[in-house]
Amino acid sequence: MAIVVIYVDDTLVIAPQLETVLRVKKQIGQRWKMEDSGEVSHFLGIKISRNRVMRTMTIGQSGYIDQVLAKHLDKRTKPTMVPMQSIPEGTLVASAAQQKEYPVIVGKLLWVANSTQPDLSLTVGVLARHMRKPSQEHYQAAQRVLRYLESTKEVGLVYRANESQEPLVTHSDANWASDATIQRRSTSGSVVLVYGNPVAWKSATQKCVSLSAVEAEFIAATEATHEVLFLKQLLRSIGIATGTPTVYSDNTGCIQVSKDPAQHWKLKHIDTKYHFIRNNVQEGRVQIKYVDTTRNLADVLTKPIGRQAMQQARSGLHLQTPAVVYEMGSPSYATVLKNGGHTLKQQHNEQGTYAVEGGS
């Protein structure tokens, strides 16, 4: 079996064995004129790095980000480690030049947020609401994101081979009625993980006004259920069995109404489609469990957070620099690192937690 990814005239062939890749490339070449670029290192501006010793793959966009910064970053500003401190209200009219440049910047940021940096999804989503008529505050907020990228451009999204993790889960969260600029509609956030690796994420304004935090979380969990069931079917189509997916929420009220039909009266007024999760929980197609807010990976997709929380979110989302911290089960892994040509920077404890220079 092989997977062929096609975007306009760019094609990526993926298969478990090299022989399969070569056979598929030959078949494509017999029908269409193509240029073989060999083993993938870049695709659609995304750098792809593999480390067979560590069993990791890292994707990042440092080259693309450098181009964006060179064209749009105000060099007089300083880097920052937080992309957004608060949601800008937009009271001052932007200049004509700012209004012209703003949608260009946001469009480029959307590509980064959707491709390799889920930590930017909320921030860029907020900025995208004001493409037609940005204010000075929105333009400065876009500049802040560029300053954040200047600080984190070497960060990559790291995928690890780890079959001890749950095969398929999604983290769901909502920020209830906190933004007056969107008529107090809530913000949903979700992250889907396959064996602990983020493969899909979303931050979006809910379509209706929720009357309670439970209602907002229930809607967010329903939207997350749509995505995780789609990915279950997709994985099944390529021969990967995932069992029953888990939806994680940090709201006990949401979990209660998702499991118990007797609680239905509390949410009778909301659209029928949002009861999708309850039906799937009752039928056993998904299960819903509690996760503490501090461990909910979707939290960063619903509201601006501080520096320490953002650092924790990046770690949970596998957004790491080339000096990656690996937690292994045995200190003898240091031998593997040295034999693999990697520099062992520091041994943190007896259980074998190491910081590796150039590890991915």
Secondary structure, DSSP 4 states (H G I P E B T S, - for coil): --EEEEETTEEEEE-SSHHHHHHHHHHHHHHS------S-SEETTEEEEEETTTTEEEEE-HHHHHHHHHHH--TTSPP-S-S-SS-----SBPPHHHHHHHHHHHHHHHHHHHHT-GGGHHHHHHHHTTSSS-BHHHHHHHHHHHHHHHHHTT-EEEEE--TTS-SEEEEEEEETT--GGGTT--EEEEEEEETTEEEEEEEEE-SS--SSHHHHHHHHHHHHHHHHHHHHHHHHHTT----S-EEEES-HHHHHHHH-GGGGGGGTTS-GGGGHHHHHHHTTS-EEEE--GGG-TTGGGTS---HHHHHHHHHHTTEE-SSEEEE-S-TTHHHHHHHTT-EEEEE-STT-EEEEET--
